[in-house]
């Protein structure tokens, strides 16, 4: 995987999250090797979530991280879900109501769905989010 990080966060930890989600999405080793992942800083939207874009059956995803406040104000679970959602597009899934509402690829509205999402992506809370080298000074 080629990854370009244009955020204030450490590439090491963002890469760890993306790699684990790739394994969860069961991408083939060849597909994982050919993937290009661009992570960019959001333009200061109203929330602290993430958004993304990808082509269906493509090999490129772009994820934007929105932070409202300090660097610690980063929704890591939402980031992992957006990465999974975009990787699902690369696997061939298209945006439909079931994908957007699912715990694995979307933003569920029910408490049960949110609990399921926490079960799937709770591991991401243990990944530290530190500033990259240029901000660590």
N, C-alpha and C positions, 0 to 999 in steps of 0.2 A: 504494500500500500504506500502510495505517495501522499503525504499530508502536508498541507500548508496552513500554518497557524498565524493568523493576523490579529490575535487577541492579546490581552494582557496576561493570560494564563499560561502556565507551563505546558509546553508541547508534550512532555513526558507523560503527564497525567491525562491530558486529553486523548493522547494516543492509546493509553491503557483502556480508557472507557470505550473508544471506538473499536479497538481490537476485540474486546470481550463481547460487544454487541454484534460484531460481525460473526463471531462464533455462535452466538445465540440465534442469529438469523440463518445459520447453516449455509453460508456462502461457501462455494467450493474454494479450495486453496488457490486455484488459478484466478478465480474472480477476485478473491481478496488481494492477490498480488497485483492485479491490474487496476484496482480501485484508486481513484484520486479523490481525496477528501480535503475540501477547503473549509476552514473554520474562520469566521470573521466576527468582528465586534459589531453588534447592532448599533443602530443610529439613535439610541436613547429613547426607545418607545415607552409606552406607559407601564409595561410589566417587567418581570424578571425572568421570563420564559425564553424559549428558543423557537426558531422557525427554520425552515429549510426548503431546498428544492433539489430535484433529481429527475432524470429522464427514465421512463419505463424501459427496462432492459438495458439501461446505460451502465457506465462504469465511472460515474462522477457524481458526487453529492456536495452540496454546499449547505452549511449550517451556520446560522447567525445566532450569536448569544447576546441576549438583552440583559443588561444590568441596570438597575435603577439607582443603586447606591454604591457602597464600597465593593471591592472585589469579592468579599465573602458573601454578598447578596447574589448568589448564583444558584438557580434551581437545577441541580445535577440530574435529578430524576427526569425532569422535562427534557433536558439535553439528551439523555440516553434514549428516551422515547422518540424524539425527533430523529435521531440518528437511525434508530430501528425503522421508523416510518420511511425515511428516504432510502434505506437499504432494501426495504420491501419493494419499493418502486424498481430498483435495479434488478431485483429478482423477477419482476414482471407483474406485480400487483398494481392495480390502478386505484385511484382515489374513489372510494365509494363510501356510503354511509357506515357500513359495517367495519371498514378499516379505520375510519376516523374515530369511531366510538369505542374501539376495542382497547383493552388494557395494554396489549402488547404494542400496538402501532398508533394509538390515538390518545385522545383525552376523554376518558370515560366520565359520564355525568353522575353515575350512581356510586353510593358508598362502597358497594361490593366490588365494582370495577376499580375504584381507587385503591381498595385493599389489595386486589389482585395485582395491580400495577406495582404497589410497594413490595409484594412478594417477588415479582419478576425482577425489579430493578433496585431493590433495597441495598444491594451490595455497593452501589455507586456512592452511597453516603459515606462509605469508609475510604473512598479515594480522596486524598487531600487536594485542595485546589489552591495552589500557591502562585504568586506572580512569576512570570517568566524572567529570564536572566536580565533583560533590560530594565525591569522594574524592581528587581530584588536589591538594587544598590541603595 
